[in-house]
Amino acid sequence: MVEAGFRGVYPMLYAFFGEGGRLDREAMRAQVEYCVAGGAHGIAVLGLGTEVSKLSAAERRLVMEWAADDLKGRLPLAITVFGATPEEQIAFVLAAAERGADWVILQPPRPTTDRTGAPITEERLVAFFGAVADASPVPVAIQNAPQYIGVGLSAAGLDRLSRDHPNVRLLKAEGSAVDTRALIELTEGRMAVFQGRGGMEFIDVMRAGCVGMIPSVESCRVQARIFELMQTGRAEDEAAAERLYTELAPLIMFLMQSVDQFLCYGKRLTAELLGIAEVHDRAPAQIPDPFGLACLARHAKVLERVA
């Protein structure tokens, strides 16, 4: 088994925007402080939760720089890499490493089709990821989320990638606990697996062999506590983790109905926790409605109960 050395709960920061449409510097800093104070084991930025596809190249660099500056080495930093070509992603990986990223998470190239409009083949995607991983000075993870991004690798493709490119040492999986367990067995532990999906199936994915979770900010304190309880090996702590997850699960299920819903309501809940008066969306974005906000308020009460 490859030991990547990274574990725990790494909240993915949201992209907060000001009234004029620019990134909100203070809101980005406040998220880092909230996560650090809440017991997070690391910080992640520039994933789907950071609305990376809506950011310009300059804004992606800015978010990366802010996160590194705010974190000041207190926790490991994982940077998601977005780019259309291996050369573009390699350049961003090198910049991330220079800014202090401890590991990077590669997303598939956008667009997810070739010049003819056909989906990118698995062979091409393995070659794409392999080229970036071979050039990276820090450990590389793959975000495998075909249901969210539109393209991904099969278990066999991930197995081949990890065999042929040893710097692919981690995986951000976005599938069920059952699928994740099968993947870990197939790849013989060559990749340390983090789960996404906002924390769905937290207990079962830990039992499946995951080393951590990449949720969103609003529930990171509870999820960090669940993770720590699952590490002790004591039956009573595992039972306590189960109880916490049972309380938290309805909020996670509400948020994770889609990426748009997660961004719409998760960001508003995070804003409330951070004392941010108003959330400004960057289009295209789901607009909250009164019923959705009522659901959010009801489900969010768990954060008060289990704080």
C-alpha positions as CSV (number, residue, x, y, z in Angstrom):
1,M,0.0,0.0,0.0
2,V,1.2,3.5,-0.8
3,E,1.1,5.8,2.2
4,A,0.3,9.3,1.0
5,G,0.4,10.7,4.5
6,F,-2.8,12.6,4.2
7,R,-6.0,11.8,6.1
8,G,-9.0,13.4,7.7
9,V,-11.6,16.0,6.8
10,Y,-10.6,18.6,4.2
11,P,-13.5,21.1,3.7
12,M,-13.8,22.5,0.2
13,L,-14.1,26.2,0.3
14,Y,-16.9,28.0,-1.4
15,A,-16.3,31.0,-3.8
16,F,-18.0,34.0,-2.2
17,F,-18.6,37.0,-4.3
18,G,-19.2,40.7,-3.4
19,E,-22.0,42.9,-4.7
20,G,-19.9,44.0,-7.6
21,G,-19.2,40.4,-8.7
22,R,-15.6,40.2,-7.5
23,L,-14.3,37.5,-5.2
24,D,-14.9,38.4,-1.6
25,R,-11.5,38.4,0.1
26,E,-12.8,38.5,3.7
27,A,-15.3,35.8,3.2
28,M,-12.6,33.5,1.8
29,R,-10.4,34.2,4.8
30,A,-13.3,33.7,7.2
31,Q,-13.9,30.2,5.8
32,V,-10.3,29.1,6.4
33,E,-10.5,30.3,10.0
34,Y,-13.8,28.6,10.6
35,C,-12.5,25.3,9.3
36,V,-9.2,25.5,11.3
37,A,-11.1,26.4,14.5
38,G,-13.5,23.5,13.8
39,G,-10.9,20.8,13.8
40,A,-10.5,20.3,10.1
41,H,-7.4,18.2,9.2
42,G,-6.7,20.1,6.0
43,I,-8.2,22.6,3.5
44,A,-9.2,22.1,-0.1
45,V,-10.0,24.7,-2.8
46,L,-11.0,25.1,-6.4
47,G,-13.2,22.1,-6.7
48,L,-16.8,22.0,-7.8
49,G,-17.8,23.7,-4.5
50,T,-15.5,26.6,-5.3
51,E,-17.4,27.0,-8.6
52,V,-14.1,26.6,-10.4
53,S,-15.5,26.6,-13.9
54,K,-17.0,30.0,-13.3
55,L,-13.6,31.5,-12.3
56,S,-11.2,33.1,-14.7
57,A,-7.6,31.8,-14.8
58,A,-6.5,34.9,-12.8
59,E,-9.2,34.3,-10.2
60,R,-8.2,30.6,-9.8
61,R,-4.6,31.8,-9.1
62,L,-6.0,34.4,-6.7
63,V,-8.1,31.9,-4.7
64,M,-5.1,29.5,-4.5
65,E,-2.8,32.3,-3.2
66,W,-5.4,33.5,-0.7
67,A,-5.9,30.0,0.7
68,A,-2.2,29.5,1.1
69,D,-1.7,32.9,2.7
70,D,-4.6,32.4,5.1
71,L,-3.6,28.9,6.1
72,K,0.0,29.8,6.8
73,G,1.0,26.2,6.9
74,R,-1.2,25.3,9.8
75,L,-2.9,22.5,8.0
76,P,-2.2,20.7,4.7
77,L,-3.6,22.3,1.6
78,A,-5.0,20.5,-1.4
79,I,-5.5,22.4,-4.6
80,T,-7.8,21.2,-7.4
81,V,-6.5,21.7,-10.9
82,F,-8.7,22.8,-13.7
83,G,-7.5,23.0,-17.3
84,A,-8.1,22.0,-20.9
85,T,-4.6,20.6,-21.7
86,P,-1.9,18.8,-19.9
87,E,0.4,21.8,-20.4
88,E,-2.2,24.1,-18.8
89,Q,-2.7,21.8,-15.8
90,I,1.1,21.2,-15.4
91,A,1.6,25.0,-15.2
92,F,-1.0,25.3,-12.5
93,V,0.4,22.3,-10.6
94,L,3.8,23.9,-10.5
95,A,2.3,27.2,-9.4
96,A,0.3,25.4,-6.6
97,A,3.4,23.6,-5.4
98,E,5.3,26.9,-5.3
99,R,2.6,28.4,-3.2
100,G,2.8,25.6,-0.7
101,A,0.2,23.1,-1.9
102,D,0.8,19.7,-0.2
103,W,-1.1,17.8,-2.9
104,V,-3.2,18.5,-6.0
105,I,-6.4,17.1,-7.3
106,L,-6.7,16.8,-11.1
107,Q,-10.1,17.3,-12.7
108,P,-10.8,16.0,-16.2
109,P,-10.2,18.5,-19.0
110,R,-13.0,20.7,-20.1
111,P,-14.6,20.4,-22.5
112,T,-15.3,16.7,-21.9
113,T,-15.6,16.0,-25.7
114,D,-13.1,16.0,-28.5
115,R,-13.2,18.1,-31.6
116,T,-15.8,15.8,-33.2
117,G,-18.1,16.1,-30.2
118,A,-17.4,12.5,-29.1
119,P,-16.7,11.9,-25.4
120,I,-13.0,11.8,-24.4
121,T,-11.9,8.1,-24.4
122,E,-10.6,6.4,-21.3
123,E,-7.3,5.9,-23.0
124,R,-6.8,9.6,-23.7
125,L,-7.9,10.5,-20.2
126,V,-5.4,8.1,-18.6
127,A,-2.7,9.6,-20.8
128,F,-3.8,13.2,-19.9
129,F,-3.7,12.5,-16.2
130,G,-0.5,10.5,-16.4
131,A,1.4,13.3,-18.1
132,V,0.4,15.8,-15.5
133,A,1.1,13.4,-12.6
134,D,4.6,12.7,-14.0
135,A,5.4,16.4,-14.1
136,S,4.1,17.2,-10.6
137,P,6.5,17.8,-7.7
138,V,3.8,17.0,-5.2
139,P,1.5,13.9,-4.8
140,V,-1.4,13.8,-7.2
141,A,-5.0,12.8,-6.7
142,I,-7.7,12.2,-9.3
143,Q,-11.2,13.5,-8.9
144,N,-13.4,10.8,-10.4
145,A,-16.9,12.3,-10.6
146,P,-18.4,11.4,-14.0
147,Q,-21.9,12.0,-12.6
148,Y,-21.0,15.6,-11.8
149,I,-18.4,16.5,-14.4
150,G,-19.5,14.4,-17.3
151,V,-16.4,12.2,-17.8
152,G,-14.4,9.9,-15.6
153,L,-12.4,6.7,-15.4
154,S,-13.6,3.2,-14.8
155,A,-12.1,1.2,-12.0
156,A,-9.9,-0.5,-14.5
157,G,-8.7,2.8,-15.8
158,L,-7.9,4.1,-12.4
159,D,-6.0,0.8,-11.7
160,R,-3.9,1.2,-14.8
161,L,-3.3,4.9,-14.1
162,S,-2.0,4.2,-10.6
163,R,0.2,1.3,-11.8
164,D,1.8,3.2,-14.7
165,H,2.1,6.6,-12.9
166,P,3.2,6.1,-9.2
167,N,2.8,9.8,-8.4
168,V,-1.0,9.2,-8.6
169,R,-1.2,8.5,-4.9
170,L,-4.6,9.7,-4.0
171,L,-8.2,9.6,-5.3
172,K,-11.2,11.8,-4.6
173,A,-14.0,9.3,-5.2
174,E,-17.5,10.4,-5.7
175,G,-19.3,7.0,-5.7
176,S,-21.1,4.8,-3.3
177,A,-19.4,3.0,-0.4
178,V,-19.9,-0.3,-2.2
179,D,-18.2,0.9,-5.4
180,T,-15.5,2.6,-3.4
181,R,-14.7,-0.6,-1.5
182,A,-14.5,-2.6,-4.8
183,L,-12.1,0.1,-6.2
184,I,-9.8,0.0,-3.2
185,E,-9.6,-3.8,-3.4
186,L,-8.9,-3.7,-7.2
187,T,-6.2,-1.1,-6.8
188,E,-4.6,-2.9,-3.9
189,G,-4.4,0.3,-1.8
190,R,-2.1,2.1,-4.2
191,M,-4.2,5.2,-3.8
192,A,-5.3,6.8,-0.5
193,V,-9.0,7.4,-1.1
194,F,-10.9,10.5,0.0
195,Q,-14.7,10.6,-0.5
196,G,-16.7,13.6,-1.7
197,R,-20.4,13.9,-2.1
198,G,-20.7,16.3,0.8
199,G,-20.2,13.5,3.4
200,M,-22.8,11.0,2.2
201,E,-22.3,7.5,3.6
202,F,-19.5,8.8,5.9
203,I,-19.5,5.8,8.2
204,D,-19.6,3.2,5.5
205,V,-16.9,4.8,3.3
206,M,-14.6,4.8,6.3
207,R,-15.3,1.2,6.8
208,A,-14.7,0.6,3.1
209,G,-11.1,1.9,3.6
210,C,-11.2,5.6,2.9
211,V,-8.7,7.8,4.6
212,G,-10.8,10.9,4.7
213,M,-13.6,13.1,3.4
214,I,-13.8,16.3,1.4
215,P,-17.1,17.8,2.4
216,S,-18.2,21.4,2.3
217,V,-17.6,24.1,5.0
218,E,-20.9,24.2,6.8
219,S,-20.8,20.8,8.4
220,C,-17.0,20.4,8.7
221,R,-16.9,20.6,12.5
222,V,-19.3,17.7,12.9
223,Q,-17.6,15.7,10.1
224,A,-14.2,16.2,11.7
225,R,-15.6,14.9,15.0
226,I,-17.1,11.9,13.3
227,F,-13.8,11.1,11.6
228,E,-11.9,11.4,14.9
229,L,-14.3,9.1,16.7
230,M,-13.9,6.5,13.9
231,Q,-10.2,6.4,14.4
232,T,-10.0,5.3,18.0
233,G,-10.9,1.6,17.5
234,R,-13.4,1.7,20.4
235,A,-16.9,0.4,19.9
236,E,-18.4,3.1,22.0
237,D,-16.8,5.8,19.9
238,E,-17.9,4.2,16.6
239,A,-21.4,4.1,18.1
240,A,-21.1,7.8,18.9
241,A,-19.9,8.5,15.3
242,E,-23.0,6.6,14.0
243,R,-25.3,8.8,16.1
244,L,-23.7,12.0,14.9
245,Y,-23.9,10.9,11.3
246,T,-27.6,9.9,11.7
247,E,-28.3,13.4,12.9
248,L,-26.3,15.1,10.2
249,A,-27.5,12.9,7.2
250,P,-30.8,14.8,6.5
251,L,-28.8,18.0,6.0
252,I,-26.3,16.3,3.7
253,M,-29.1,14.6,1.7
254,F,-30.9,18.0,1.2
255,L,-27.8,19.8,0.0
256,M,-26.6,17.0,-2.3
257,Q,-29.6,16.6,-4.5
258,S,-27.5,18.4,-7.2
259,V,-24.4,20.5,-7.5
260,D,-26.6,23.5,-8.1
261,Q,-28.7,22.9,-5.0
262,F,-25.5,22.3,-2.9
263,L,-24.1,25.6,-4.1
264,C,-27.3,27.5,-3.6
265,Y,-28.2,26.4,-0.1
266,G,-24.8,25.2,1.3
267,K,-23.3,28.6,0.6
268,R,-26.1,30.4,2.3
269,L,-25.9,28.2,5.4
270,T,-22.1,28.8,5.5
271,A,-22.7,32.6,5.2
272,E,-25.1,32.5,8.2
273,L,-22.5,30.6,10.2
274,L,-19.8,33.1,9.3
275,G,-22.0,36.2,9.8
276,I,-22.0,37.2,6.2
277,A,-25.1,39.3,5.6
278,E,-25.8,38.6,1.9
279,V,-24.8,36.0,-0.7
280,H,-24.2,37.2,-4.2
281,D,-24.3,34.5,-6.9
282,R,-22.4,34.4,-10.1
283,A,-24.6,33.2,-13.0
284,P,-25.6,30.7,-13.9
285,A,-26.9,29.8,-10.4
286,Q,-29.9,28.2,-8.7
287,I,-32.1,30.8,-7.0
288,P,-33.3,29.9,-3.5
289,D,-37.0,29.8,-2.9
290,P,-39.0,30.1,0.3
291,F,-39.7,26.4,0.6
292,G,-36.0,25.5,0.1
293,L,-34.9,28.0,2.7
294,A,-37.4,26.6,5.1
295,C,-36.1,23.1,4.5
296,L,-32.5,24.4,5.0
297,A,-33.4,26.1,8.3
298,R,-35.0,23.0,9.6
299,H,-32.2,20.7,8.6
300,A,-29.5,23.1,9.8
301,K,-30.7,22.9,13.3
302,V,-28.6,19.8,13.6
303,L,-25.5,22.0,13.7
304,E,-26.7,23.6,16.9
305,R,-27.6,20.3,18.5
306,V,-24.3,18.5,17.8
307,A,-22.0,21.5,18.1
